Amino acid sequence: MRNRLAHLLRRVDKHWTRWSVAGSGERDGLVSVLFHTLLKDEAELRHDLVHPQQRTTVTHLRRFLEHFLEAGYEFLSPDELLTTSTEGSGRRAVLTFDDGYRNNLRAVPLLRELSVPAILFVTTDQVDRQHAFWWDVVWRERRRRGASAEVIDREIRALKSRPPEAIADHLTVEFGAHSLDAVSDLDRPLTAEEVRELVPDSGFHVGNHTADHAILPLLEPEDAAGRIRRAQRRLTELTGKPPVAIAYPNGDLSPAVVAAARDVGLRLGWTLQPRKERPAAGRSPDRDLSLGRFVLWGDRDIDEQCRLFRADHSLYTLLKNRGRA
């Protein structure tokens, strides 16, 4: 019943979105969108080396960017977004990549071609240890053993509640001492040298994604703060500039987490709440550290999703945020 209601709301929302964008005029605001892995094509998923996540390819990224540029949106870097906080409004967008996958470098030619900046939120322990991300290890090893996608996703959801150290111990027991080693450029994190080379000319700006991707509100406040600080310190060493932006792992935050981010000098923070933000001049510092962000899915119509992100009101998103969808 719940799934049928959600499906109905999506159908209603599709028509609502088109009216909101095309019929009533589109208001200014900030749209932030999230990518994780960036595939060359769908065939890469058949190797089962990484969790499918959003199934987004370079072609999907191009269509997404072209849609927003054609709609009059300006993509901003973190520093540019901070400047707009005092300069007013406009149609603004921010492109983000979470985790720090090496495969995200596939975006560089496109970012340069279209003169679009992006933020790559890096998990620093992955960089230093060159370990695969734990959810990719679960996917890879369980698929080798014949598990279905549904069974694997249930296991991943259950493991998310554990600290990263406990997850690593679990994977070592389940799959062996070397199971966390990256096995290809598809599942490999960036190296320290590659992070150093992420200068603005590449299109990428480096952001904080904590030291080890812990779900911060599940930790004691000082522990959570320490994992933010550790990443901030390491990224400053690698790039010569302290990041000004953080993406909270799993999109989860709390007042203590926001305070910890502010205390280390971070001024922008992204959740996974699917919302278009009000014009920059109307936001507060706390709101700048809890910005909404949409997730783009490669197995759904790209333009339809983009119209939904741009809409000033989304019936489905509104009800979802209130727990009704």
Sequence and secondary structure as in RCSB ss.txt:
>XXXX:A:sequence
MRNRLAHLLRRVDKHWTRWSVAGSGERDGLVSVLFHTLLKDEAELRHDLVHPQQRTTVTHLRRFLEHFLEAGYEF
LSPDELLTTSTEGSGRRAVLTFDDGYRNNLRAVPLLRELSVPAILFVTTDQVDRQHAFWWDVVWRERRRRGASAE
VIDREIRALKSRPPEAIADHLTVEFGAHSLDAVSDLDRPLTAEEVRELVPDSGFHVGNHTADHAILPLLEPEDAA
GRIRRAQRRLTELTGKPPVAIAYPNGDLSPAVVAAARDVGLRLGWTLQPRKERPAAGRSPDRDLSLGRFVLWGDR
DIDEQCRLFRADHSLYTLLKNRGRA
>XXXX:A:secstr
 HHHHHHHHHHHHHHHHHIIIIIS    EEEEEEE   BSSGGGGGG  S  TT  BHHHHHHHHHHHHHTT EE
  HHHHHHHHHH   EEEEEEEEE BGGGGGGHHHHHHHT  EEEEE HHHHHHTB  HHHHHHHHHHHTT  HH
HHHHHHHHHTTS HHHHHHHHHHHH TTTTB  STTT B  HHHHHT  GGGTEEEEE  SS   GGGS HHHHH
HHHHHHHHHHHHHHSS   EEE GGG   HHHHHHHHHTT  EEE S    B  GGG  HHHHTSB  EE  TTS
 HHHHHHHHH S  HHHHHHHTT  
